[in-house]
């Protein structure tokens, strides 16, 4: 009985932690730009939303945006930094199809 109570509390706390992390995420829709070195290595990816540009963190999900260069994309992730120097760590992305 005691172990079931502990397990229930642990599951509740884990669910709460996941919910808290997702609350900090933002969804942005913008155009992807990619900068690559001569050898083809990606050096920067930017998501431009209106007049704001967000530097994309170049982890696995961020680098995946390179395939959508020049396209409008909906990106969900965590935004950090000051106005004008903001980055986004991508947790999910999808191309926005023209209607």
Phi and psi restraints in degrees (value plus and minus 20) as a CYANA .aco file:
   2 UNK   PHI     -84.9   -44.9
   2 UNK   PSI     -57.5   -17.5
   3 UNK   PHI     -88.7   -48.7
   3 UNK   PSI     -53.3   -13.3
   4 UNK   PHI     -86.3   -46.3
   4 UNK   PSI     -59.3   -19.3
   5 UNK   PHI     -84.5   -44.5
   5 UNK   PSI     -64.7   -24.7
   6 UNK   PHI     -83.1   -43.1
   6 UNK   PSI     -62.7   -22.7
   7 UNK   PHI     -83.1   -43.1
   7 UNK   PSI     -62.8   -22.8
   8 UNK   PHI     -82.3   -42.3
   8 UNK   PSI     -63.9   -23.9
   9 UNK   PHI     -84.6   -44.6
   9 UNK   PSI     -62.4   -22.4
  10 UNK   PHI     -82.5   -42.5
  10 UNK   PSI     -62.6   -22.6
  11 UNK   PHI     -84.7   -44.7
  11 UNK   PSI     -61.6   -21.6
  12 UNK   PHI     -81.4   -41.4
  12 UNK   PSI     -65.2   -25.2
  13 UNK   PHI     -85.0   -45.0
  13 UNK   PSI     -58.1   -18.1
  14 UNK   PHI     -84.5   -44.5
  14 UNK   PSI     -63.8   -23.8
  15 UNK   PHI     -82.6   -42.6
  15 UNK   PSI     -61.6   -21.6
  16 UNK   PHI     -82.7   -42.7
  16 UNK   PSI     -62.1   -22.1
  17 UNK   PHI     -83.8   -43.8
  17 UNK   PSI     -62.2   -22.2
  18 UNK   PHI     -84.6   -44.6
  18 UNK   PSI     -62.0   -22.0
  19 UNK   PHI     -83.1   -43.1
  19 UNK   PSI     -60.9   -20.9
  20 UNK   PHI     -84.9   -44.9
  20 UNK   PSI     -59.1   -19.1
  21 UNK   PHI     -85.7   -45.7
  21 UNK   PSI     -64.4   -24.4
  22 UNK   PHI     -85.4   -45.4
  22 UNK   PSI     -46.4    -6.4
  23 UNK   PHI     -84.8   -44.8
  23 UNK   PSI     -44.9    -4.9
  24 UNK   PHI    -105.0   -65.0
  24 UNK   PSI     -26.0    14.0
  25 UNK   PHI    -100.7   -60.7
  25 UNK   PSI     130.6   170.6
  26 UNK   PHI    -146.3  -106.3
  26 UNK   PSI     128.6   168.6
  27 UNK   PHI    -132.7   -92.7
  27 UNK   PSI     105.8   145.8
  28 UNK   PHI    -143.5  -103.5
  28 UNK   PSI     126.6   166.6
  29 UNK   PHI    -141.3  -101.3
  29 UNK   PSI     102.8   142.8
  30 UNK   PHI    -180.9  -140.9
  30 UNK   PSI    -192.5  -152.5
  31 UNK   PHI    -123.3   -83.3
  31 UNK   PSI     116.0   156.0
  32 UNK   PHI    -109.9   -69.9
  32 UNK   PSI     112.0   152.0
  33 UNK   PHI    -143.1  -103.1
  33 UNK   PSI     122.5   162.5
  34 UNK   PHI    -146.0  -106.0
  34 UNK   PSI     115.7   155.7
  35 UNK   PHI    -135.5   -95.5
  35 UNK   PSI     108.6   148.6
  36 UNK   PHI    -148.7  -108.7
  36 UNK   PSI     129.9   169.9
  37 UNK   PHI     -95.6   -55.6
  37 UNK   PSI     152.4   192.4
  38 UNK   PHI     -74.6   -34.6
  38 UNK   PSI     -57.9   -17.9
  39 UNK   PHI     -96.5   -56.5
  39 UNK   PSI     -22.8    17.2
  40 UNK   PHI      76.5   116.5
  40 UNK   PSI     -26.9    13.1
  41 UNK   PHI     -87.1   -47.1
  41 UNK   PSI     113.7   153.7
  42 UNK   PHI     -92.3   -52.3
  42 UNK   PSI     106.8   146.8
  43 UNK   PHI    -127.0   -87.0
  43 UNK   PSI     -42.4    -2.4
  44 UNK   PHI    -182.9  -142.9
  44 UNK   PSI     126.1   166.1
  45 UNK   PHI    -151.4  -111.4
  45 UNK   PSI     115.2   155.2
  46 UNK   PHI    -144.8  -104.8
  46 UNK   PSI     119.8   159.8
  47 UNK   PHI    -129.2   -89.2
  47 UNK   PSI      95.6   135.6
  48 UNK   PHI    -120.9   -80.9
  48 UNK   PSI     100.6   140.6
  49 UNK   PHI    -138.3   -98.3
  49 UNK   PSI      83.2   123.2
  50 UNK   PHI      43.1    83.1
  50 UNK   PSI    -140.6  -100.6
  51 UNK   PHI    -118.2   -78.2
  51 UNK   PSI     -20.0    20.0
  52 UNK   PHI    -117.9   -77.9
  52 UNK   PSI     121.1   161.1
  53 UNK   PHI    -139.7   -99.7
  53 UNK   PSI     112.3   152.3
  54 UNK   PHI    -133.3   -93.3
  54 UNK   PSI     106.5   146.5
  55 UNK   PHI     -96.5   -56.5
  55 UNK   PSI     111.0   151.0
  56 UNK   PHI    -109.1   -69.1
  56 UNK   PSI     110.9   150.9
  57 UNK   PHI     -85.9   -45.9
  57 UNK   PSI     109.2   149.2
  58 UNK   PHI    -108.1   -68.1
  58 UNK   PSI      37.7    77.7
  59 UNK   PHI    -112.8   -72.8
  59 UNK   PSI    -189.5  -149.5
  60 UNK   PHI     -77.7   -37.7
  60 UNK   PSI     -68.3   -28.3
  61 UNK   PHI     -92.3   -52.3
  61 UNK   PSI     -52.6   -12.6
  62 UNK   PHI     -86.9   -46.9
  62 UNK   PSI     -65.3   -25.3
  63 UNK   PHI     -84.5   -44.5
  63 UNK   PSI     -47.2    -7.2
  64 UNK   PHI     -82.5   -42.5
  64 UNK   PSI     -42.7    -2.7
  65 UNK   PHI     -86.1   -46.1
  65 UNK   PSI     -40.5    -0.5
  66 UNK   PHI     -78.0   -38.0
  66 UNK   PSI     -50.5   -10.5
  67 UNK   PHI     -86.6   -46.6
  67 UNK   PSI     -37.1     2.9
  68 UNK   PHI    -128.2   -88.2
  68 UNK   PSI       5.2    45.2
  69 UNK   PHI     -72.5   -32.5
  69 UNK   PSI     108.7   148.7
  70 UNK   PHI      62.0   102.0
  70 UNK   PSI     -22.2    17.8
  71 UNK   PHI    -122.3   -82.3
  71 UNK   PSI     139.3   179.3
  72 UNK   PHI    -104.8   -64.8
  72 UNK   PSI     109.7   149.7
  73 UNK   PHI    -154.6  -114.6
  73 UNK   PSI     122.4   162.4
  74 UNK   PHI    -116.8   -76.8
  74 UNK   PSI      99.7   139.7
  75 UNK   PHI    -138.6   -98.6
  75 UNK   PSI     111.0   151.0
  76 UNK   PHI    -130.7   -90.7
  76 UNK   PSI     114.6   154.6
  77 UNK   PHI     159.4   199.4
  77 UNK   PSI    -191.6  -151.6
  78 UNK   PHI    -122.5   -82.5
  78 UNK   PSI     103.5   143.5
  79 UNK   PHI    -114.9   -74.9
  79 UNK   PSI     116.2   156.2
  80 UNK   PHI    -158.0  -118.0
  80 UNK   PSI     143.6   183.6
  81 UNK   PHI      80.5   120.5
  81 UNK   PSI     156.1   196.1
  82 UNK   PHI    -108.9   -68.9
  82 UNK   PSI     142.2   182.2
  83 UNK   PHI     -74.0   -34.0
  83 UNK   PSI     110.3   150.3
  84 UNK   PHI      71.0   111.0
  84 UNK   PSI     -37.0     3.0
  85 UNK   PHI    -155.1  -115.1
  85 UNK   PSI      26.3    66.3
  86 UNK   PHI    -112.9   -72.9
  86 UNK   PSI     126.3   166.3
  87 UNK   PHI    -138.4   -98.4
  87 UNK   PSI     138.5   178.5
  88 UNK   PHI    -150.2  -110.2
  88 UNK   PSI     109.4   149.4
  89 UNK   PHI    -116.3   -76.3
  89 UNK   PSI      94.8   134.8
  90 UNK   PHI     -97.6   -57.6
  90 UNK   PSI     110.5   150.5
  91 UNK   PHI    -129.0   -89.0
  91 UNK   PSI     -44.5    -4.5
  92 UNK   PHI    -179.3  -139.3
  92 UNK   PSI     130.8   170.8
  93 UNK   PHI    -172.7  -132.7
  93 UNK   PSI     133.7   173.7
  94 UNK   PHI    -175.6  -135.6
  94 UNK   PSI     123.9   163.9
  95 UNK   PHI     -90.3   -50.3
  95 UNK   PSI     121.1   161.1
  96 UNK   PHI    -115.2   -75.2
  96 UNK   PSI      95.5   135.5
  97 UNK   PHI     -99.1   -59.1
  97 UNK   PSI     119.9   159.9
  98 UNK   PHI     -88.6   -48.6
  98 UNK   PSI     123.0   163.0
